[in-house]
Amino acid sequence: MTFFAKSQYLKQLGRVSFVPSLFNINEPIIFGAPIVMNPVLIIPFILAPLVMITTAALAMNFGLVGPMVARAPWTLPGPIGAAMSVESGAFFAFLLCIVNIAISVAIYFPFFKAYDKQMASQETTEVNSDAVTA
């Protein structure tokens, strides 16, 4: 959001939520965007995890990533936690997590752009109406 948003609100939300998101604290985005009760963003919110779990299951079935043997703390950045929690194939677990992040970004991006366009239009309308009343 920080780099691709045209909406000032989404750009600021991206800046504020960047560091917490690295440590799996996503509530600023879930409730700030909001994803909850948002007809545009709810689609990738449901679709992305389904695709990522399928990708991870295939990687485990093909033996690229071993089974999980330890539960890493939830606040570890995803790729590090994935590498630390598997029995074998730590590098592939790290890589799988990066691939899943890329898949998630690819799924979310068109929906994010549509929502960003909607938000930017709304901000422009508000600015214009404020200028007329002043």
HELIX and SHEET records of a PDB file:
HELIX    1   1 GLN A    8  LEU A   22  1                                  15    
HELIX    2   2 GLU A   27  GLY A   32  1                                   6    
HELIX    3   3 ILE A   42  ASN A   61  1                                  20    
HELIX    4   4 GLY A   78  SER A   85  1                                   8    
HELIX    5   5 ALA A   90  THR A  133  1                                  44    
END                                                                             
